[in-house]
Amino acid sequence: MAAKIKKGDKVVVLAGKHRGEQAEVLKVFPKDDRVLVKGVNVVAKHEKQTATSRGGILREEAPIHISNVALLGKDGKPTRVGFKIDEKGKKARIERRTGEVVNG
């Protein structure tokens, strides 16, 4: 199955404590159905000091489930993603609400 949400897409968070936030997808984990979204679901990670690392408490994003985000349409509203075969025979992602082709 082709990915409906890809790295670099602008998404809006639909559920959780970050609901309503708009951000960019940093990484997609297709096997786990999860995405890493910039500035969303930030957790504190404790790292032990080593010869190369200073250690301490690091803050980084944790993955969230792909069902909790929706692609942000060109008009700034959340939309679902569909697929369409274009004239050249290539599969393209489209916005379900407007029918426009999604970049990327």
Chimera marker file (.cmm) of the C-alpha trace (Angstrom):
<marker_set name="trace">
<marker id="1" x="0.000" y="0.000" z="0.000" r="1" g="1" b="0" radius="0.5"/>
<marker id="2" x="1.289" y="3.448" z="-0.875" r="1" g="1" b="0" radius="0.5"/>
<marker id="3" x="1.927" y="5.934" z="1.919" r="1" g="1" b="0" radius="0.5"/>
<marker id="4" x="-0.802" y="8.504" z="2.427" r="1" g="1" b="0" radius="0.5"/>
<marker id="5" x="1.345" y="10.671" z="4.699" r="1" g="1" b="0" radius="0.5"/>
<marker id="6" x="4.976" y="11.283" z="3.719" r="1" g="1" b="0" radius="0.5"/>
<marker id="7" x="8.037" y="13.026" z="5.138" r="1" g="1" b="0" radius="0.5"/>
<marker id="8" x="7.779" y="16.793" z="4.694" r="1" g="1" b="0" radius="0.5"/>
<marker id="9" x="3.964" y="16.894" z="4.638" r="1" g="1" b="0" radius="0.5"/>
<marker id="10" x="2.195" y="19.525" z="6.718" r="1" g="1" b="0" radius="0.5"/>
<marker id="11" x="-0.271" y="17.808" z="9.051" r="1" g="1" b="0" radius="0.5"/>
<marker id="12" x="-2.721" y="18.729" z="11.797" r="1" g="1" b="0" radius="0.5"/>
<marker id="13" x="-2.938" y="16.635" z="14.981" r="1" g="1" b="0" radius="0.5"/>
<marker id="14" x="-6.453" y="15.254" z="15.516" r="1" g="1" b="0" radius="0.5"/>
<marker id="15" x="-6.155" y="13.652" z="18.976" r="1" g="1" b="0" radius="0.5"/>
<marker id="16" x="-4.183" y="13.877" z="22.187" r="1" g="1" b="0" radius="0.5"/>
<marker id="17" x="-2.826" y="16.780" z="24.180" r="1" g="1" b="0" radius="0.5"/>
<marker id="18" x="-1.421" y="18.406" z="21.019" r="1" g="1" b="0" radius="0.5"/>
<marker id="19" x="-4.795" y="18.376" z="19.245" r="1" g="1" b="0" radius="0.5"/>
<marker id="20" x="-5.160" y="21.180" z="16.709" r="1" g="1" b="0" radius="0.5"/>
<marker id="21" x="-1.440" y="21.814" z="16.277" r="1" g="1" b="0" radius="0.5"/>
<marker id="22" x="-0.072" y="22.070" z="12.763" r="1" g="1" b="0" radius="0.5"/>
<marker id="23" x="3.445" y="20.852" z="12.044" r="1" g="1" b="0" radius="0.5"/>
<marker id="24" x="5.707" y="19.060" z="9.583" r="1" g="1" b="0" radius="0.5"/>
<marker id="25" x="6.300" y="15.304" z="9.417" r="1" g="1" b="0" radius="0.5"/>
<marker id="26" x="9.963" y="14.533" z="10.148" r="1" g="1" b="0" radius="0.5"/>
<marker id="27" x="9.898" y="10.757" z="9.656" r="1" g="1" b="0" radius="0.5"/>
<marker id="28" x="7.428" y="7.996" z="8.817" r="1" g="1" b="0" radius="0.5"/>
<marker id="29" x="7.498" y="4.480" z="10.309" r="1" g="1" b="0" radius="0.5"/>
<marker id="30" x="5.282" y="2.480" z="7.895" r="1" g="1" b="0" radius="0.5"/>
<marker id="31" x="5.669" y="-0.888" z="9.666" r="1" g="1" b="0" radius="0.5"/>
<marker id="32" x="4.392" y="0.592" z="12.930" r="1" g="1" b="0" radius="0.5"/>
<marker id="33" x="1.851" y="3.002" z="11.342" r="1" g="1" b="0" radius="0.5"/>
<marker id="34" x="3.486" y="5.896" z="13.181" r="1" g="1" b="0" radius="0.5"/>
<marker id="35" x="4.852" y="9.325" z="12.268" r="1" g="1" b="0" radius="0.5"/>
<marker id="36" x="7.329" y="11.683" z="13.915" r="1" g="1" b="0" radius="0.5"/>
<marker id="37" x="5.893" y="15.215" z="13.925" r="1" g="1" b="0" radius="0.5"/>
<marker id="38" x="8.029" y="18.295" z="14.666" r="1" g="1" b="0" radius="0.5"/>
<marker id="39" x="7.300" y="19.723" z="18.133" r="1" g="1" b="0" radius="0.5"/>
<marker id="40" x="4.528" y="17.217" z="18.921" r="1" g="1" b="0" radius="0.5"/>
<marker id="41" x="4.654" y="14.538" z="21.660" r="1" g="1" b="0" radius="0.5"/>
<marker id="42" x="7.956" y="15.814" z="23.075" r="1" g="1" b="0" radius="0.5"/>
<marker id="43" x="9.290" y="13.490" z="25.773" r="1" g="1" b="0" radius="0.5"/>
<marker id="44" x="12.201" y="13.747" z="28.209" r="1" g="1" b="0" radius="0.5"/>
<marker id="45" x="14.886" y="11.145" z="27.642" r="1" g="1" b="0" radius="0.5"/>
<marker id="46" x="17.542" y="10.581" z="30.302" r="1" g="1" b="0" radius="0.5"/>
<marker id="47" x="20.995" y="9.914" z="28.906" r="1" g="1" b="0" radius="0.5"/>
<marker id="48" x="23.965" y="8.696" z="30.895" r="1" g="1" b="0" radius="0.5"/>
<marker id="49" x="27.207" y="10.629" z="30.518" r="1" g="1" b="0" radius="0.5"/>
<marker id="50" x="29.839" y="8.954" z="28.342" r="1" g="1" b="0" radius="0.5"/>
<marker id="51" x="33.184" y="9.926" z="26.860" r="1" g="1" b="0" radius="0.5"/>
<marker id="52" x="31.447" y="11.320" z="23.764" r="1" g="1" b="0" radius="0.5"/>
<marker id="53" x="28.153" y="12.518" z="25.279" r="1" g="1" b="0" radius="0.5"/>
<marker id="54" x="27.602" y="15.024" z="28.050" r="1" g="1" b="0" radius="0.5"/>
<marker id="55" x="24.485" y="13.230" z="29.235" r="1" g="1" b="0" radius="0.5"/>
<marker id="56" x="21.545" y="14.762" z="31.072" r="1" g="1" b="0" radius="0.5"/>
<marker id="57" x="17.887" y="15.140" z="30.214" r="1" g="1" b="0" radius="0.5"/>
<marker id="58" x="17.273" y="15.423" z="26.476" r="1" g="1" b="0" radius="0.5"/>
<marker id="59" x="13.974" y="16.499" z="24.937" r="1" g="1" b="0" radius="0.5"/>
<marker id="60" x="12.944" y="14.842" z="21.684" r="1" g="1" b="0" radius="0.5"/>
<marker id="61" x="9.823" y="13.983" z="19.716" r="1" g="1" b="0" radius="0.5"/>
<marker id="62" x="8.257" y="10.543" z="20.092" r="1" g="1" b="0" radius="0.5"/>
<marker id="63" x="6.249" y="8.932" z="17.273" r="1" g="1" b="0" radius="0.5"/>
<marker id="64" x="2.450" y="9.192" z="17.268" r="1" g="1" b="0" radius="0.5"/>
<marker id="65" x="-0.034" y="6.961" z="15.468" r="1" g="1" b="0" radius="0.5"/>
<marker id="66" x="-0.733" y="7.918" z="11.870" r="1" g="1" b="0" radius="0.5"/>
<marker id="67" x="-4.494" y="7.866" z="12.516" r="1" g="1" b="0" radius="0.5"/>
<marker id="68" x="-4.077" y="10.825" z="14.878" r="1" g="1" b="0" radius="0.5"/>
<marker id="69" x="-2.888" y="13.167" z="12.104" r="1" g="1" b="0" radius="0.5"/>
<marker id="70" x="-4.528" y="14.459" z="8.932" r="1" g="1" b="0" radius="0.5"/>
<marker id="71" x="-2.912" y="16.064" z="5.914" r="1" g="1" b="0" radius="0.5"/>
<marker id="72" x="-3.281" y="19.836" z="5.810" r="1" g="1" b="0" radius="0.5"/>
<marker id="73" x="-4.934" y="20.855" z="2.532" r="1" g="1" b="0" radius="0.5"/>
<marker id="74" x="-3.897" y="23.799" z="0.385" r="1" g="1" b="0" radius="0.5"/>
<marker id="75" x="-6.733" y="25.818" z="1.950" r="1" g="1" b="0" radius="0.5"/>
<marker id="76" x="-5.417" y="25.144" z="5.491" r="1" g="1" b="0" radius="0.5"/>
<marker id="77" x="-8.091" y="22.615" z="6.469" r="1" g="1" b="0" radius="0.5"/>
<marker id="78" x="-7.521" y="18.935" z="7.301" r="1" g="1" b="0" radius="0.5"/>
<marker id="79" x="-8.310" y="16.467" z="4.533" r="1" g="1" b="0" radius="0.5"/>
<marker id="80" x="-8.119" y="12.767" z="3.830" r="1" g="1" b="0" radius="0.5"/>
<marker id="81" x="-5.826" y="11.444" z="1.115" r="1" g="1" b="0" radius="0.5"/>
<marker id="82" x="-6.795" y="9.363" z="-1.890" r="1" g="1" b="0" radius="0.5"/>
<marker id="83" x="-5.042" y="8.132" z="-4.997" r="1" g="1" b="0" radius="0.5"/>
<marker id="84" x="-5.685" y="8.715" z="-8.681" r="1" g="1" b="0" radius="0.5"/>
<marker id="85" x="-3.942" y="7.538" z="-11.827" r="1" g="1" b="0" radius="0.5"/>
<marker id="86" x="-3.021" y="10.572" z="-13.940" r="1" g="1" b="0" radius="0.5"/>
<marker id="87" x="-2.844" y="10.846" z="-17.742" r="1" g="1" b="0" radius="0.5"/>
<marker id="88" x="0.750" y="9.582" z="-17.839" r="1" g="1" b="0" radius="0.5"/>
<marker id="89" x="-0.192" y="6.441" z="-15.896" r="1" g="1" b="0" radius="0.5"/>
<marker id="90" x="1.468" y="7.582" z="-12.656" r="1" g="1" b="0" radius="0.5"/>
<marker id="91" x="-0.241" y="7.259" z="-9.302" r="1" g="1" b="0" radius="0.5"/>
<marker id="92" x="-0.761" y="10.616" z="-7.587" r="1" g="1" b="0" radius="0.5"/>
<marker id="93" x="-1.992" y="11.538" z="-4.122" r="1" g="1" b="0" radius="0.5"/>
<marker id="94" x="-5.096" y="13.736" z="-4.101" r="1" g="1" b="0" radius="0.5"/>
<marker id="95" x="-7.003" y="15.644" z="-1.428" r="1" g="1" b="0" radius="0.5"/>
<marker id="96" x="-10.362" y="13.961" z="-0.865" r="1" g="1" b="0" radius="0.5"/>
<marker id="97" x="-12.135" y="17.215" z="0.017" r="1" g="1" b="0" radius="0.5"/>
<marker id="98" x="-11.095" y="19.250" z="-3.002" r="1" g="1" b="0" radius="0.5"/>
<marker id="99" x="-9.752" y="16.667" z="-5.473" r="1" g="1" b="0" radius="0.5"/>
<marker id="100" x="-6.509" y="18.615" z="-5.961" r="1" g="1" b="0" radius="0.5"/>
<marker id="101" x="-3.182" y="16.811" z="-6.372" r="1" g="1" b="0" radius="0.5"/>
<marker id="102" x="-0.923" y="16.821" z="-3.299" r="1" g="1" b="0" radius="0.5"/>
<marker id="103" x="2.711" y="17.901" z="-3.814" r="1" g="1" b="0" radius="0.5"/>
<marker id="104" x="5.370" y="15.250" z="-3.307" r="1" g="1" b="0" radius="0.5"/>
<link id1="1" id2="2" r="1" g="1" b="0" radius="0.2"/>
<link id1="2" id2="3" r="1" g="1" b="0" radius="0.2"/>
<link id1="3" id2="4" r="1" g="1" b="0" radius="0.2"/>
<link id1="4" id2="5" r="1" g="1" b="0" radius="0.2"/>
<link id1="5" id2="6" r="1" g="1" b="0" radius="0.2"/>
<link id1="6" id2="7" r="1" g="1" b="0" radius="0.2"/>
<link id1="7" id2="8" r="1" g="1" b="0" radius="0.2"/>
<link id1="8" id2="9" r="1" g="1" b="0" radius="0.2"/>
<link id1="9" id2="10" r="1" g="1" b="0" radius="0.2"/>
<link id1="10" id2="11" r="1" g="1" b="0" radius="0.2"/>
<link id1="11" id2="12" r="1" g="1" b="0" radius="0.2"/>
<link id1="12" id2="13" r="1" g="1" b="0" radius="0.2"/>
<link id1="13" id2="14" r="1" g="1" b="0" radius="0.2"/>
<link id1="14" id2="15" r="1" g="1" b="0" radius="0.2"/>
<link id1="15" id2="16" r="1" g="1" b="0" radius="0.2"/>
<link id1="16" id2="17" r="1" g="1" b="0" radius="0.2"/>
<link id1="17" id2="18" r="1" g="1" b="0" radius="0.2"/>
<link id1="18" id2="19" r="1" g="1" b="0" radius="0.2"/>
<link id1="19" id2="20" r="1" g="1" b="0" radius="0.2"/>
<link id1="20" id2="21" r="1" g="1" b="0" radius="0.2"/>
<link id1="21" id2="22" r="1" g="1" b="0" radius="0.2"/>
<link id1="22" id2="23" r="1" g="1" b="0" radius="0.2"/>
<link id1="23" id2="24" r="1" g="1" b="0" radius="0.2"/>
<link id1="24" id2="25" r="1" g="1" b="0" radius="0.2"/>
<link id1="25" id2="26" r="1" g="1" b="0" radius="0.2"/>
<link id1="26" id2="27" r="1" g="1" b="0" radius="0.2"/>
<link id1="27" id2="28" r="1" g="1" b="0" radius="0.2"/>
<link id1="28" id2="29" r="1" g="1" b="0" radius="0.2"/>
<link id1="29" id2="30" r="1" g="1" b="0" radius="0.2"/>
<link id1="30" id2="31" r="1" g="1" b="0" radius="0.2"/>
<link id1="31" id2="32" r="1" g="1" b="0" radius="0.2"/>
<link id1="32" id2="33" r="1" g="1" b="0" radius="0.2"/>
<link id1="33" id2="34" r="1" g="1" b="0" radius="0.2"/>
<link id1="34" id2="35" r="1" g="1" b="0" radius="0.2"/>
<link id1="35" id2="36" r="1" g="1" b="0" radius="0.2"/>
<link id1="36" id2="37" r="1" g="1" b="0" radius="0.2"/>
<link id1="37" id2="38" r="1" g="1" b="0" radius="0.2"/>
<link id1="38" id2="39" r="1" g="1" b="0" radius="0.2"/>
<link id1="39" id2="40" r="1" g="1" b="0" radius="0.2"/>
<link id1="40" id2="41" r="1" g="1" b="0" radius="0.2"/>
<link id1="41" id2="42" r="1" g="1" b="0" radius="0.2"/>
<link id1="42" id2="43" r="1" g="1" b="0" radius="0.2"/>
<link id1="43" id2="44" r="1" g="1" b="0" radius="0.2"/>
<link id1="44" id2="45" r="1" g="1" b="0" radius="0.2"/>
<link id1="45" id2="46" r="1" g="1" b="0" radius="0.2"/>
<link id1="46" id2="47" r="1" g="1" b="0" radius="0.2"/>
<link id1="47" id2="48" r="1" g="1" b="0" radius="0.2"/>
<link id1="48" id2="49" r="1" g="1" b="0" radius="0.2"/>
<link id1="49" id2="50" r="1" g="1" b="0" radius="0.2"/>
<link id1="50" id2="51" r="1" g="1" b="0" radius="0.2"/>
<link id1="51" id2="52" r="1" g="1" b="0" radius="0.2"/>
<link id1="52" id2="53" r="1" g="1" b="0" radius="0.2"/>
<link id1="53" id2="54" r="1" g="1" b="0" radius="0.2"/>
<link id1="54" id2="55" r="1" g="1" b="0" radius="0.2"/>
<link id1="55" id2="56" r="1" g="1" b="0" radius="0.2"/>
<link id1="56" id2="57" r="1" g="1" b="0" radius="0.2"/>
<link id1="57" id2="58" r="1" g="1" b="0" radius="0.2"/>
<link id1="58" id2="59" r="1" g="1" b="0" radius="0.2"/>
<link id1="59" id2="60" r="1" g="1" b="0" radius="0.2"/>
<link id1="60" id2="61" r="1" g="1" b="0" radius="0.2"/>
<link id1="61" id2="62" r="1" g="1" b="0" radius="0.2"/>
<link id1="62" id2="63" r="1" g="1" b="0" radius="0.2"/>
<link id1="63" id2="64" r="1" g="1" b="0" radius="0.2"/>
<link id1="64" id2="65" r="1" g="1" b="0" radius="0.2"/>
<link id1="65" id2="66" r="1" g="1" b="0" radius="0.2"/>
<link id1="66" id2="67" r="1" g="1" b="0" radius="0.2"/>
<link id1="67" id2="68" r="1" g="1" b="0" radius="0.2"/>
<link id1="68" id2="69" r="1" g="1" b="0" radius="0.2"/>
<link id1="69" id2="70" r="1" g="1" b="0" radius="0.2"/>
<link id1="70" id2="71" r="1" g="1" b="0" radius="0.2"/>
<link id1="71" id2="72" r="1" g="1" b="0" radius="0.2"/>
<link id1="72" id2="73" r="1" g="1" b="0" radius="0.2"/>
<link id1="73" id2="74" r="1" g="1" b="0" radius="0.2"/>
<link id1="74" id2="75" r="1" g="1" b="0" radius="0.2"/>
<link id1="75" id2="76" r="1" g="1" b="0" radius="0.2"/>
<link id1="76" id2="77" r="1" g="1" b="0" radius="0.2"/>
<link id1="77" id2="78" r="1" g="1" b="0" radius="0.2"/>
<link id1="78" id2="79" r="1" g="1" b="0" radius="0.2"/>
<link id1="79" id2="80" r="1" g="1" b="0" radius="0.2"/>
<link id1="80" id2="81" r="1" g="1" b="0" radius="0.2"/>
<link id1="81" id2="82" r="1" g="1" b="0" radius="0.2"/>
<link id1="82" id2="83" r="1" g="1" b="0" radius="0.2"/>
<link id1="83" id2="84" r="1" g="1" b="0" radius="0.2"/>
<link id1="84" id2="85" r="1" g="1" b="0" radius="0.2"/>
<link id1="85" id2="86" r="1" g="1" b="0" radius="0.2"/>
<link id1="86" id2="87" r="1" g="1" b="0" radius="0.2"/>
<link id1="87" id2="88" r="1" g="1" b="0" radius="0.2"/>
<link id1="88" id2="89" r="1" g="1" b="0" radius="0.2"/>
<link id1="89" id2="90" r="1" g="1" b="0" radius="0.2"/>
<link id1="90" id2="91" r="1" g="1" b="0" radius="0.2"/>
<link id1="91" id2="92" r="1" g="1" b="0" radius="0.2"/>
<link id1="92" id2="93" r="1" g="1" b="0" radius="0.2"/>
<link id1="93" id2="94" r="1" g="1" b="0" radius="0.2"/>
<link id1="94" id2="95" r="1" g="1" b="0" radius="0.2"/>
<link id1="95" id2="96" r="1" g="1" b="0" radius="0.2"/>
<link id1="96" id2="97" r="1" g="1" b="0" radius="0.2"/>
<link id1="97" id2="98" r="1" g="1" b="0" radius="0.2"/>
<link id1="98" id2="99" r="1" g="1" b="0" radius="0.2"/>
<link id1="99" id2="100" r="1" g="1" b="0" radius="0.2"/>
<link id1="100" id2="101" r="1" g="1" b="0" radius="0.2"/>
<link id1="101" id2="102" r="1" g="1" b="0" radius="0.2"/>
<link id1="102" id2="103" r="1" g="1" b="0" radius="0.2"/>
<link id1="103" id2="104" r="1" g="1" b="0" radius="0.2"/>
</marker_set>
